Amino acid sequence: RTVEETGGRIIDLAQIQQTSAAMNEIVRELREQYVLGYYPTITLNDDSWHSVQVKVKRPGVKVRARGGYIDY
């Protein structure tokens, strides 16, 4: 799995001096995020992959989410 598949991201730093700016970006992002939960109405427990798509109507909003889940 990649980081993006689980809804995350990587901040690449070229120099150790960029750590403070990266941490500030992470803290700002954590303050501004929402967490949504999804519970399917029917569970098959068949170990199959189910795609999930999250859409928003507000301009300028970025969505980072997993592409789906495995029904265990």
LUMMARPA-575388 format. One record per residue (C-alpha): residue in one letter; x, y, z; residue number from 1. Coordinates in steps of 0.5 Angstrom, whole numbers, padded with zeros to 4 digits. Layout:
BEGIN
a; X; Y; Z; NUM
...
// end
This chain:
BEGIN
r; 0000; 0000; 0000; 1
t; 0002; 0007; -0001; 2
v; 0001; 0013; 0003; 3
e; -0004; 0016; -0001; 4
e; -0008; 0010; -0001; 5
t; -0009; 0010; 0006; 6
g; -0011; 0018; 0006; 7
g; -0004; 0020; 0008; 8
r; 0001; 0024; 0005; 9
i; 0009; 0025; 0005; 10
i; 0012; 0032; 0006; 11
d; 0019; 0031; 0003; 12
l; 0025; 0035; 0006; 13
a; 0031; 0037; 0002; 14
q; 0034; 0040; 0009; 15
i; 0033; 0039; 0016; 16
q; 0032; 0047; 0017; 17
q; 0025; 0045; 0013; 18
t; 0023; 0041; 0019; 19
s; 0020; 0047; 0023; 20
a; 0016; 0049; 0017; 21
a; 0013; 0042; 0015; 22
m; 0011; 0041; 0023; 23
n; 0007; 0048; 0022; 24
e; 0004; 0046; 0016; 25
i; 0002; 0039; 0019; 26
v; -0001; 0043; 0025; 27
r; -0005; 0047; 0021; 28
e; -0008; 0042; 0017; 29
l; -0010; 0038; 0023; 30
r; -0013; 0044; 0026; 31
e; -0017; 0045; 0019; 32
q; -0019; 0037; 0018; 33
y; -0026; 0034; 0019; 34
v; -0026; 0026; 0020; 35
l; -0032; 0022; 0017; 36
g; -0034; 0015; 0018; 37
y; -0038; 0011; 0014; 38
y; -0041; 0004; 0016; 39
p; -0044; 0000; 0010; 40
t; -0052; -0002; 0011; 41
i; -0050; -0009; 0009; 42
t; -0044; -0013; 0010; 43
l; -0042; -0019; 0006; 44
n; -0036; -0021; 0010; 45
d; -0033; -0023; 0004; 46
d; -0026; -0020; 0004; 47
s; -0028; -0016; -0002; 48
w; -0025; -0009; -0004; 49
h; -0031; -0004; -0004; 50
s; -0029; 0003; -0007; 51
v; -0031; 0009; -0003; 52
q; -0031; 0016; -0007; 53
v; -0032; 0023; -0003; 54
k; -0034; 0029; -0006; 55
v; -0035; 0036; -0004; 56
k; -0039; 0042; -0007; 57
r; -0035; 0048; -0004; 58
p; -0029; 0051; -0008; 59
g; -0022; 0050; -0006; 60
v; -0023; 0044; -0001; 61
k; -0018; 0038; -0002; 62
v; -0021; 0031; 0000; 63
r; -0016; 0026; 0002; 64
a; -0019; 0020; 0003; 65
r; -0018; 0012; 0002; 66
g; -0020; 0009; -0004; 67
g; -0025; 0004; -0001; 68
y; -0025; -0001; 0005; 69
i; -0024; -0009; 0005; 70
d; -0031; -0012; 0008; 71
y; -0028; -0017; 0013; 72
// end
